[in-house]
Amino acid sequence: MAIIGWIIFGLIVGAFARFLMPGSQPMGIVMTILLGVAGSFAGGYIGSLISGGDLDMAKPAGWIGAVLGALLLLFVYGLAANKKA
């Protein structure tokens, strides 16, 4: 059940990050889920460095950190895709 929760969480966070990021992000649903999950780990890690503790994903700050992490990863993905093309 936890895996399904992470998939749904990743989809929501990844889709929201793609919505907030201007421009086109040509990726499918699987990449959106992976973006959201990886973004939540990146946002949680950066948030724990800043706050000095763990972020709880059930609280709003955890969701905001996850979306910010996904935005950061989406930005890096866009830079890498532009250099490749």
C-alpha positions in Angstrom: 0.0 0.0 0.0 2.9 2.3 0.6 4.1 2.0 -2.9 0.7 3.0 -4.3 0.8 6.0 -1.9 4.2 7.1 -3.2 3.0 6.7 -6.8 0.0 8.9 -6.2 2.0 11.4 -4.2 4.6 11.5 -7.0 2.0 12.0 -9.6 0.4 14.9 -7.7 3.7 16.6 -6.9 5.1 16.1 -10.4 2.0 17.3 -12.1 1.8 20.4 -9.9 5.5 21.2 -10.6 5.0 20.8 -14.3 2.0 23.1 -14.1 4.0 25.8 -12.3 7.1 25.5 -14.5 6.7 27.7 -17.6 7.3 26.2 -21.0 6.9 22.7 -22.4 8.0 19.6 -20.5 7.7 16.7 -23.0 7.4 13.7 -20.6 4.9 11.1 -19.9 3.1 10.0 -16.8 5.8 7.7 -15.6 8.4 10.4 -15.8 6.0 12.8 -14.0 5.7 10.3 -11.2 9.4 9.8 -11.0 9.9 13.5 -11.0 7.5 13.9 -8.1 9.0 11.1 -6.0 12.6 12.3 -6.6 11.5 15.9 -6.0 10.0 14.9 -2.7 13.3 13.3 -1.6 15.3 16.3 -2.9 13.0 18.8 -1.2 12.9 16.8 2.0 16.7 16.7 2.1 17.1 20.4 1.4 14.4 21.2 3.9 16.0 19.1 6.6 19.3 20.8 6.0 17.7 24.2 6.4 15.4 23.4 9.4 17.8 21.0 11.1 15.1 18.3 11.4 12.9 16.0 9.4 10.0 17.3 7.3 6.8 15.5 7.6 5.1 15.0 4.2 1.7 15.0 6.0 2.2 18.7 6.9 1.9 21.6 4.4 5.6 22.4 4.7 6.4 18.8 3.5 4.3 19.2 0.4 5.8 22.6 -0.4 9.3 21.2 0.0 8.4 18.3 -2.3 7.0 20.7 -5.0 10.1 23.0 -4.7 12.4 19.9 -5.0 10.4 18.8 -8.1 10.7 22.2 -9.6 14.4 22.2 -9.0 14.7 18.8 -10.7 12.5 19.9 -13.5 14.7 22.9 -14.1 17.8 20.8 -14.2 16.1 18.3 -16.5 15.2 21.2 -18.8 18.8 22.4 -18.9 20.0 18.9 -19.7 17.4 18.4 -22.4 18.3 21.7 -24.0 22.0 20.9 -24.1 21.2 17.5 -25.6 19.1 19.0 -28.4 
